[in-house]
Structures are given as structure tokens and as C-alpha cells.
Amino acid sequence: MNIEEINRKHYITQDIYYRVGFGLSSKLLRFDKGIIYLEMEVRNKWEKSYNAAVYEIAHCWKKEHPVFSSAVACKVYIIDSKKYPYKRTLMHLGIKPGYDGVKGILYDSKKFN
């Protein structure tokens, strides 16, 4: 699995929409044993909880990328640059800031089949 290629496709087809429209950005870290591992940035526009953000992003990845049709769960590492604006600067400098939360969901198999 080519993670860079999947992230590039996601960026072009979905991530720009989510960044501009909702204030959420995400990228794939890995896919292992049916679990999608994502890193998600919460930006200023997002007004809901981490739980709502994780639900939205996790379902977007499962729905929009056929390679994840067999996924049973998604684990999301959260970077909150809304609460901690300096983290955006660190990310632009290529420095990975610490995570502000980790959440996960199990996919409902009936919903996607």
C-alpha cells in the first residue's frame, strides 16, 4: 500500500473541501489488520467536539477510498491547532507537535456493505 499516493489522492479529492469548509484536515498514517490509523488537525472553523470530528473524518476515509472497504475500525490521533495555534507553525516547519487526543471508532458493517 502506497501511503503517500493515498494521502495525495485524499488531499486533492476530500481534504481541501474539509479544510476550507469545516476546519478539519487529515492524513493516513497506516492501515494494519483492518484498522485505519489517521492523524487529524482540528482548525479554527470546527465548532463541534473531537468525537464529532473523528466520526466525520473516519467515515469519509472509509467511504471515499475503496482500499479501506475491509476496515473494521479507525484510530485517530488529534492535533488541535484551534486551541494551540503554535502547533500550526510547528507543522509548517516540519516539526510534529504532540497529540491532544486519541479517539477511535468501530465501523458498522451494515452501513458500508
N, CA, C and O atoms as a GROMACS GRO file, in nm:
protein
  452
    1MET      N    1   0.085  -0.118   0.000
    1MET     CA    2   0.000   0.000   0.000
    1MET      C    3   0.090   0.124   0.000
    1MET      O    4   0.179   0.138   0.083
    2ASN      N    5   0.064   0.213  -0.094
    2ASN     CA    6   0.142   0.335  -0.106
    2ASN      C    7   0.071   0.448  -0.030
    2ASN      O    8  -0.022   0.510  -0.082
    3ILE      N    9   0.116   0.473   0.093
    3ILE     CA   10   0.051   0.572   0.180
    3ILE      C   11   0.060   0.712   0.122
    3ILE      O   12  -0.036   0.789   0.129
    4GLU      N   13   0.175   0.747   0.064
    4GLU     CA   14   0.190   0.881   0.004
    4GLU      C   15   0.090   0.903  -0.108
    4GLU      O   16   0.030   1.010  -0.118
    5GLU      N   17   0.072   0.803  -0.192
    5GLU     CA   18  -0.023   0.815  -0.303
    5GLU      C   19  -0.167   0.828  -0.253
    5GLU      O   20  -0.244   0.909  -0.306
    6ILE      N   21  -0.202   0.751  -0.152
    6ILE     CA   22  -0.337   0.760  -0.096
    6ILE      C   23  -0.358   0.897  -0.032
    6ILE      O   24  -0.464   0.958  -0.050
    7ASN      N   25  -0.259   0.946   0.041
    7ASN     CA   26  -0.270   1.079   0.102
    7ASN      C   27  -0.283   1.188  -0.004
    7ASN      O   28  -0.360   1.283   0.013
    8ARG      N   29  -0.208   1.176  -0.112
    8ARG     CA   30  -0.216   1.274  -0.221
    8ARG      C   31  -0.355   1.275  -0.283
    8ARG      O   32  -0.412   1.381  -0.308
    9LYS      N   33  -0.408   1.156  -0.309
    9LYS     CA   34  -0.543   1.145  -0.366
    9LYS      C   35  -0.646   1.205  -0.270
    9LYS      O   36  -0.736   1.278  -0.311
   10HIS      N   37  -0.632   1.173  -0.142
   10HIS     CA   38  -0.725   1.224  -0.042
   10HIS      C   39  -0.717   1.377  -0.034
   10HIS      O   40  -0.819   1.445  -0.024
   11TYR      N   41  -0.597   1.429  -0.039
   11TYR     CA   42  -0.579   1.574  -0.032
   11TYR      C   43  -0.652   1.643  -0.148
   11TYR      O   44  -0.720   1.743  -0.127
   12ILE      N   45  -0.636   1.590  -0.266
   12ILE     CA   46  -0.697   1.651  -0.384
   12ILE      C   47  -0.849   1.635  -0.387
   12ILE      O   48  -0.920   1.729  -0.423
   13THR      N   49  -0.898   1.518  -0.348
   13THR     CA   50  -1.041   1.492  -0.362
   13THR      C   51  -1.126   1.530  -0.240
   13THR      O   52  -1.242   1.567  -0.256
   14GLN      N   53  -1.071   1.521  -0.120
   14GLN     CA   54  -1.151   1.542   0.001
   14GLN      C   55  -1.095   1.645   0.098
   14GLN      O   56  -1.169   1.728   0.150
   15ASP      N   57  -0.966   1.639   0.121
   15ASP     CA   58  -0.907   1.717   0.230
   15ASP      C   59  -0.922   1.868   0.209
   15ASP      O   60  -0.947   1.940   0.305
   16ILE      N   61  -0.909   1.914   0.088
   16ILE     CA   62  -0.925   2.058   0.062
   16ILE      C   63  -1.066   2.103   0.101
   16ILE      O   64  -1.084   2.208   0.162
   17TYR      N   65  -1.164   2.023   0.065
   17TYR     CA   66  -1.303   2.052   0.099
   17TYR      C   67  -1.321   2.059   0.252
   17TYR      O   68  -1.385   2.152   0.303
   18TYR      N   69  -1.265   1.963   0.322
   18TYR     CA   70  -1.279   1.961   0.468
   18TYR      C   71  -1.202   2.075   0.534
   18TYR      O   72  -1.249   2.132   0.633
   19ARG      N   73  -1.085   2.108   0.483
   19ARG     CA   74  -1.006   2.219   0.539
   19ARG      C   75  -1.081   2.350   0.528
   19ARG      O   76  -1.098   2.423   0.626
   20VAL      N   77  -1.127   2.380   0.407
   20VAL     CA   78  -1.194   2.508   0.382
   20VAL      C   79  -1.333   2.511   0.443
   20VAL      O   80  -1.371   2.610   0.505
   21GLY      N   81  -1.408   2.405   0.426
   21GLY     CA   82  -1.547   2.405   0.470
   21GLY      C   83  -1.569   2.381   0.618
   21GLY      O   84  -1.658   2.440   0.678
   22PHE      N   85  -1.487   2.294   0.677
   22PHE     CA   86  -1.512   2.252   0.814
   22PHE      C   87  -1.399   2.280   0.913
   22PHE      O   88  -1.422   2.279   1.034
   23GLY      N   89  -1.280   2.306   0.864
   23GLY     CA   90  -1.168   2.327   0.954
   23GLY      C   91  -1.107   2.198   1.005
   23GLY      O   92  -1.052   2.195   1.115
   24LEU      N   93  -1.116   2.091   0.924
   24LEU     CA   94  -1.057   1.963   0.960
   24LEU      C   95  -0.962   1.920   0.850
   24LEU      O   96  -0.990   1.939   0.732
   25SER      N   97  -0.851   1.863   0.888
   25SER     CA   98  -0.755   1.811   0.791
   25SER      C   99  -0.706   1.677   0.843
   25SER      O  100  -0.689   1.658   0.964
   26SER      N  101  -0.682   1.583   0.751
   26SER     CA  102  -0.638   1.451   0.796
   26SER      C  103  -0.543   1.388   0.697
   26SER      O  104  -0.538   1.424   0.579
   27LYS      N  105  -0.467   1.292   0.749
   27LYS     CA  106  -0.379   1.214   0.662
   27LYS      C  107  -0.365   1.074   0.719
   27LYS      O  108  -0.375   1.051   0.839
   28LEU      N  109  -0.341   0.982   0.628
   28LEU     CA  110  -0.325   0.842   0.664
   28LEU      C  111  -0.186   0.818   0.721
   28LEU      O  112  -0.086   0.860   0.662
   29LEU      N  113  -0.180   0.750   0.833
   29LEU     CA  114  -0.052   0.709   0.891
   29LEU      C  115  -0.019   0.565   0.851
   29LEU      O  116   0.093   0.534   0.811
   30ARG      N  117  -0.120   0.477   0.863
   30ARG     CA  118  -0.103   0.338   0.821
   30ARG      C  119  -0.238   0.266   0.820
   30ARG      O  120  -0.337   0.317   0.872
   31PHE      N  121  -0.239   0.149   0.761
   31PHE     CA  122  -0.356   0.061   0.760
   31PHE      C  123  -0.305  -0.077   0.796
   31PHE      O  124  -0.227  -0.137   0.722
   32ASP      N  125  -0.349  -0.128   0.910
   32ASP     CA  126  -0.294  -0.252   0.962
   32ASP      C  127  -0.403  -0.335   1.028
   32ASP      O  128  -0.473  -0.287   1.118
   33LYS      N  129  -0.419  -0.461   0.985
   33LYS     CA  130  -0.514  -0.556   1.043
   33LYS      C  131  -0.656  -0.500   1.048
   33LYS      O  132  -0.728  -0.519   1.146
   34GLY      N  133  -0.696  -0.431   0.942
   34GLY     CA  134  -0.832  -0.379   0.932
   34GLY      C  135  -0.855  -0.249   1.005
   34GLY      O  136  -0.969  -0.203   1.015
   35ILE      N  137  -0.750  -0.188   1.056
   35ILE     CA  138  -0.764  -0.062   1.130
   35ILE      C  139  -0.695   0.050   1.052
   35ILE      O  140  -0.578   0.039   1.016
   36ILE      N  141  -0.769   0.157   1.028
   36ILE     CA  142  -0.714   0.276   0.962
   36ILE      C  143  -0.659   0.366   1.073
   36ILE      O  144  -0.729   0.396   1.169
   37TYR      N  145  -0.534   0.408   1.059
   37TYR     CA  146  -0.472   0.500   1.153
   37TYR      C  147  -0.456   0.635   1.084
   37TYR      O  148  -0.389   0.646   0.981
   38LEU      N  149  -0.517   0.738   1.143
   38LEU     CA  150  -0.516   0.871   1.084
   38LEU      C  151  -0.458   0.972   1.182
   38LEU      O  152  -0.462   0.954   1.303
   39GLU      N  153  -0.406   1.081   1.125
   39GLU     CA  154  -0.370   1.199   1.202
   39GLU      C  155  -0.463   1.309   1.155
   39GLU      O  156  -0.477   1.332   1.035
   40MET      N  157  -0.527   1.377   1.248
   40MET     CA  158  -0.625   1.479   1.213
   40MET      C  159  -0.592   1.610   1.284
   40MET      O  160  -0.561   1.611   1.403
   41GLU      N  161  -0.600   1.718   1.209
   41GLU     CA  162  -0.581   1.851   1.266
   41GLU      C  163  -0.716   1.920   1.276
   41GLU      O  164  -0.792   1.926   1.179
   42VAL      N  165  -0.747   1.971   1.394
   42VAL     CA  166  -0.868   2.049   1.417
   42VAL      C  167  -0.829   2.196   1.408
   42VAL      O  168  -0.741   2.242   1.481
   43ARG      N  169  -0.895   2.268   1.317
   43ARG     CA  170  -0.864   2.408   1.294
   43ARG      C  171  -0.976   2.499   1.344
   43ARG      O  172  -1.076   2.452   1.399
   44ASN      N  173  -0.959   2.629   1.322
   44ASN     CA  174  -1.050   2.730   1.378
   44ASN      C  175  -1.197   2.714   1.342
   44ASN      O  176  -1.282   2.742   1.426
   45LYS      N  177  -1.229   2.672   1.223
   45LYS     CA  178  -1.369   2.664   1.182
   45LYS      C  179  -1.449   2.555   1.254
   45LYS      O  180  -1.571   2.566   1.265
   46TRP      N  181  -1.382   2.453   1.301
   46TRP     CA  182  -1.452   2.340   1.363
   46TRP      C  183  -1.507   2.382   1.498
   46TRP      O  184  -1.433   2.428   1.585
   47GLU      N  185  -1.639   2.365   1.517
   47GLU     CA  186  -1.704   2.410   1.641
   47GLU      C  187  -1.762   2.296   1.723
   47GLU      O  188  -1.816   2.318   1.831
   48LYS      N  189  -1.751   2.175   1.673
   48LYS     CA  190  -1.806   2.060   1.744
   48LYS      C  191  -1.696   1.990   1.824
   48LYS      O  192  -1.582   2.036   1.830
   49SER      N  193  -1.732   1.878   1.884
   49SER     CA  194  -1.639   1.803   1.968
   49SER      C  195  -1.539   1.721   1.886
   49SER      O  196  -1.553   1.705   1.765
   50TYR      N  197  -1.439   1.670   1.958
   50TYR     CA  198  -1.344   1.577   1.895
   50TYR      C  199  -1.420   1.454   1.844
   50TYR      O  200  -1.390   1.403   1.736
   51ASN      N  201  -1.515   1.407   1.922
   51ASN     CA  202  -1.591   1.288   1.882
   51ASN      C  203  -1.659   1.309   1.748
   51ASN      O  204  -1.656   1.221   1.662
   52ALA      N  205  -1.720   1.423   1.730
   52ALA     CA  206  -1.788   1.453   1.602
   52ALA      C  207  -1.687   1.463   1.489
   52ALA      O  208  -1.714   1.417   1.378
   53ALA      N  209  -1.572   1.521   1.515
   53ALA     CA  210  -1.468   1.534   1.413
   53ALA      C  211  -1.416   1.396   1.371
   53ALA      O  212  -1.400   1.368   1.252
   54VAL      N  213  -1.390   1.311   1.468
   54VAL     CA  214  -1.340   1.176   1.440
   54VAL      C  215  -1.444   1.097   1.360
   54VAL      O  216  -1.409   1.028   1.264
   55TYR      N  217  -1.569   1.106   1.398
   55TYR     CA  218  -1.676   1.037   1.326
   55TYR      C  219  -1.678   1.082   1.180
   55TYR      O  220  -1.683   1.000   1.089
   56GLU      N  221  -1.676   1.213   1.158
   56GLU     CA  222  -1.682   1.270   1.023
   56GLU      C  223  -1.563   1.224   0.939
   56GLU      O  224  -1.581   1.176   0.827
   57ILE      N  225  -1.444   1.239   0.990
   57ILE     CA  226  -1.323   1.207   0.914
   57ILE      C  227  -1.309   1.056   0.892
   57ILE      O  228  -1.276   1.013   0.781
   58ALA      N  229  -1.335   0.977   0.994
   58ALA     CA  230  -1.321   0.831   0.980
   58ALA      C  231  -1.416   0.776   0.874
   58ALA      O  232  -1.378   0.690   0.795
   59HIS      N  233  -1.538   0.825   0.873
   59HIS     CA  234  -1.634   0.778   0.773
   59HIS      C  235  -1.601   0.829   0.634
   59HIS      O  236  -1.627   0.761   0.535
   60CYS      N  237  -1.544   0.947   0.624
   60CYS     CA  238  -1.501   0.999   0.496
   60CYS      C  239  -1.394   0.908   0.435
   60CYS      O  240  -1.403   0.872   0.318
   61TRP      N  241  -1.295   0.870   0.514
   61TRP     CA  242  -1.187   0.783   0.463
   61TRP      C  243  -1.241   0.648   0.420
   61TRP      O  244  -1.203   0.597   0.314
   62LYS      N  245  -1.329   0.590   0.497
   62LYS     CA  246  -1.384   0.458   0.465
   62LYS      C  247  -1.467   0.464   0.337
   62LYS      O  248  -1.458   0.376   0.251
   63LYS      N  249  -1.549   0.568   0.324
   63LYS     CA  250  -1.641   0.581   0.211
   63LYS      C  251  -1.569   0.618   0.082
   63LYS      O  252  -1.603   0.566  -0.024
   64GLU      N  253  -1.471   0.705   0.089
   64GLU     CA  254  -1.408   0.761  -0.031
   64GLU      C  255  -1.290   0.681  -0.086
   64GLU      O  256  -1.247   0.706  -0.199
   65HIS      N  257  -1.238   0.586  -0.010
   65HIS     CA  258  -1.122   0.510  -0.055
   65HIS      C  259  -1.154   0.360  -0.054
   65HIS      O  260  -1.155   0.298   0.052
   66PRO      N  261  -1.179   0.303  -0.171
   66PRO     CA  262  -1.216   0.161  -0.180
   66PRO      C  263  -1.115   0.066  -0.115
   66PRO      O  264  -1.152  -0.043  -0.073
   67VAL      N  265  -0.990   0.106  -0.106
   67VAL     CA  266  -0.888   0.022  -0.044
   67VAL      C  267  -0.920  -0.006   0.103
   67VAL      O  268  -0.869  -0.102   0.161
   68PHE      N  269  -1.006   0.076   0.163
   68PHE     CA  270  -1.042   0.058   0.304
   68PHE      C  271  -1.179  -0.007   0.323
   68PHE      O  272  -1.238   0.000   0.431
   69SER      N  273  -1.230  -0.070   0.220
   69SER     CA  274  -1.362  -0.134   0.229
   69SER      C  275  -1.365  -0.243   0.335
   69SER      O  276  -1.471  -0.272   0.391
   70SER      N  277  -1.250  -0.304   0.363
   70SER     CA  278  -1.244  -0.411   0.464
   70SER      C  279  -1.215  -0.358   0.604
   70SER      O  280  -1.204  -0.438   0.698
   71ALA      N  281  -1.203  -0.228   0.620
   71ALA     CA  282  -1.170  -0.172   0.752
   71ALA      C  283  -1.282  -0.197   0.852
   71ALA      O  284  -1.400  -0.186   0.820
   72VAL      N  285  -1.242  -0.232   0.973
   72VAL     CA  286  -1.339  -0.257   1.079
   72VAL      C  287  -1.337  -0.145   1.184
   72VAL      O  288  -1.431  -0.131   1.263
   73ALA      N  289  -1.228  -0.067   1.185
   73ALA     CA  290  -1.214   0.038   1.285
   73ALA      C  291  -1.121   0.148   1.235
   73ALA      O  292  -1.051   0.131   1.135
   74CYS      N  293  -1.122   0.259   1.307
   74CYS     CA  294  -1.034   0.370   1.273
   74CYS      C  295  -0.986   0.434   1.403
   74CYS      O  296  -1.064   0.461   1.494
   75LYS      N  297  -0.856   0.457   1.411
   75LYS     CA  298  -0.796   0.523   1.526
   75LYS      C  299  -0.741   0.656   1.477
   75LYS      O  300  -0.667   0.661   1.379
   76VAL      N  301  -0.777   0.764   1.547
   76VAL     CA  302  -0.742   0.898   1.502
   76VAL      C  303  -0.663   0.970   1.611
   76VAL      O  304  -0.705   0.981   1.726
   77TYR      N  305  -0.545   1.020   1.570
   77TYR     CA  306  -0.460   1.100   1.658
   77TYR      C  307  -0.489   1.246   1.627
   77TYR      O  308  -0.479   1.289   1.512
   78ILE      N  309  -0.526   1.323   1.728
   78ILE     CA  310  -0.576   1.459   1.710
   78ILE      C  311  -0.472   1.564   1.747
   78ILE      O  312  -0.410   1.559   1.853
   79ILE      N  313  -0.455   1.660   1.655
   79ILE     CA  314  -0.374   1.779   1.680
   79ILE      C  315  -0.470   1.897   1.678
   79ILE      O  316  -0.536   1.921   1.577
   80ASP      N  317  -0.479   1.969   1.787
   80ASP     CA  318  -0.574   2.080   1.799
   80ASP      C  319  -0.503   2.214   1.783
   80ASP      O  320  -0.452   2.271   1.879
   81SER      N  321  -0.499   2.263   1.658
   81SER     CA  322  -0.434   2.393   1.635
   81SER      C  323  -0.531   2.508   1.656
   81SER      O  324  -0.493   2.625   1.646
   82LYS      N  325  -0.656   2.477   1.684
   82LYS     CA  326  -0.753   2.581   1.722
   82LYS      C  327  -0.724   2.623   1.867
   82LYS      O  328  -0.720   2.742   1.899
   83LYS      N  329  -0.705   2.525   1.950
   83LYS     CA  330  -0.677   2.551   2.091
   83LYS      C  331  -0.532   2.593   2.113
   83LYS      O  332  -0.503   2.675   2.201
   84TYR      N  333  -0.441   2.538   2.034
   84TYR     CA  334  -0.298   2.566   2.046
   84TYR      C  335  -0.244   2.614   1.910
   84TYR      O  336  -0.187   2.534   1.836
   85PRO      N  337  -0.261   2.741   1.876
   85PRO     CA  338  -0.222   2.793   1.744
   85PRO      C  339  -0.075   2.771   1.709
   85PRO      O  340  -0.042   2.762   1.590
   86TYR      N  341   0.014   2.764   1.805
   86TYR     CA  342   0.156   2.745   1.777
   86TYR      C  343   0.182   2.611   1.706
   86TYR      O  344   0.285   2.595   1.641
   87LYS      N  345   0.090   2.517   1.719
   87LYS     CA  346   0.109   2.386   1.656
   87LYS      C  347   0.105   2.395   1.504
   87LYS      O  348   0.168   2.314   1.436
   88ARG      N  349   0.032   2.491   1.449
   88ARG     CA  350   0.031   2.513   1.303
   88ARG      C  351   0.171   2.554   1.257
   88ARG      O  352   0.220   2.504   1.156
   89THR      N  353   0.233   2.643   1.332
   89THR     CA  354   0.368   2.687   1.298
   89THR      C  355   0.465   2.570   1.301
   89THR      O  356   0.545   2.554   1.209
   90LEU      N  357   0.457   2.489   1.405
   90LEU     CA  358   0.545   2.372   1.414
   90LEU      C  359   0.526   2.279   1.294
   90LEU      O  360   0.623   2.229   1.238
   91MET      N  361   0.401   2.257   1.257
   91MET     CA  362   0.373   2.168   1.144
   91MET      C  363   0.429   2.226   1.014
   91MET      O  364   0.482   2.151   0.931
   92HIS      N  365   0.417   2.356   0.996
   92HIS     CA  366   0.473   2.420   0.876
   92HIS      C  367   0.625   2.410   0.872
   92HIS      O  368   0.685   2.410   0.764
   93LEU      N  369   0.687   2.403   0.988
   93LEU     CA  370   0.832   2.391   0.996
   93LEU      C  371   0.878   2.244   0.985
   93LEU      O  372   0.997   2.216   0.988
   94GLY      N  373   0.782   2.154   0.972
   94GLY     CA  374   0.816   2.013   0.961
   94GLY      C  375   0.837   1.943   1.094
   94GLY      O  376   0.890   1.832   1.100
   95ILE      N  377   0.796   2.009   1.202
   95ILE     CA  378   0.808   1.952   1.336
   95ILE      C  379   0.673   1.894   1.376
   95ILE      O  380   0.572   1.963   1.369
   96LYS      N  381   0.673   1.770   1.418
   96LYS     CA  382   0.548   1.706   1.457
   96LYS      C  383   0.514   1.742   1.601
   96LYS      O  384   0.586   1.703   1.693
   97PRO      N  385   0.405   1.818   1.622
   97PRO     CA  386   0.366   1.853   1.760
   97PRO      C  387   0.304   1.733   1.830
   97PRO      O  388   0.264   1.635   1.767
   98GLY      N  389   0.295   1.742   1.961
   98GLY     CA  390   0.231   1.635   2.038
   98GLY      C  391   0.083   1.627   2.009
   98GLY      O  392   0.021   1.726   1.969
   99TYR      N  393   0.026   1.510   2.029
   99TYR     CA  394  -0.117   1.491   2.006
   99TYR      C  395  -0.196   1.541   2.126
   99TYR      O  396  -0.153   1.530   2.241
  100ASP      N  397  -0.314   1.596   2.097
  100ASP     CA  398  -0.402   1.648   2.201
  100ASP      C  399  -0.511   1.549   2.238
  100ASP      O  400  -0.587   1.571   2.333
  101GLY      N  401  -0.520   1.443   2.165
  101GLY     CA  402  -0.619   1.341   2.194
  101GLY      C  403  -0.603   1.224   2.099
  101GLY      O  404  -0.544   1.236   1.991
  102VAL      N  405  -0.658   1.111   2.141
  102VAL     CA  406  -0.663   0.993   2.057
  102VAL      C  407  -0.802   0.934   2.074
  102VAL      O  408  -0.847   0.910   2.185
  103LYS      N  409  -0.869   0.912   1.962
  103LYS     CA  410  -1.004   0.857   1.964
  103LYS      C  411  -1.012   0.747   1.860
  103LYS      O  412  -0.930   0.739   1.769
  104GLY      N  413  -1.111   0.663   1.875
  104GLY     CA  414  -1.132   0.557   1.779
  104GLY      C  415  -1.279   0.527   1.760
  104GLY      O  416  -1.362   0.557   1.846
  105ILE      N  417  -1.310   0.466   1.647
  105ILE     CA  418  -1.447   0.422   1.622
  105ILE      C  419  -1.444   0.283   1.560
  105ILE      O  420  -1.346   0.244   1.496
  106LEU      N  421  -1.551   0.210   1.580
  106LEU     CA  422  -1.574   0.084   1.510
  106LEU      C  423  -1.676   0.112   1.402
  106LEU      O  424  -1.776   0.179   1.427
  107TYR      N  425  -1.651   0.062   1.282
  107TYR     CA  426  -1.746   0.083   1.173
  107TYR      C  427  -1.862  -0.015   1.184
  107TYR      O  428  -1.842  -0.130   1.223
  108ASP      N  429  -1.980   0.030   1.151
  108ASP     CA  430  -2.098  -0.054   1.145
  108ASP      C  431  -2.094  -0.126   1.010
  108ASP      O  432  -2.106  -0.062   0.906
  109SER      N  433  -2.076  -0.256   1.012
  109SER     CA  434  -2.058  -0.332   0.888
  109SER      C  435  -2.181  -0.325   0.798
  109SER      O  436  -2.167  -0.336   0.676
  110LYS      N  437  -2.299  -0.307   0.852
  110LYS     CA  438  -2.422  -0.298   0.773
  110LYS      C  439  -2.427  -0.169   0.692
  110LYS      O  440  -2.487  -0.166   0.585
  111LYS      N  441  -2.365  -0.064   0.742
  111LYS     CA  442  -2.371   0.067   0.680
  111LYS      C  443  -2.294   0.074   0.549
  111LYS      O  444  -2.330   0.151   0.460
  112PHE      N  445  -2.187  -0.004   0.535
  112PHE     CA  446  -2.099   0.008   0.420
  112PHE      C  447  -2.110  -0.107   0.322
  112PHE      O  448  -2.047  -0.103   0.216
  113ASN      N  449  -2.186  -0.208   0.353
  113ASN     CA  450  -2.196  -0.324   0.261
  113ASN      C  451  -2.323  -0.321   0.181
  113ASN      O  452  -2.347  -0.410   0.100
   0.00000   0.00000   0.00000
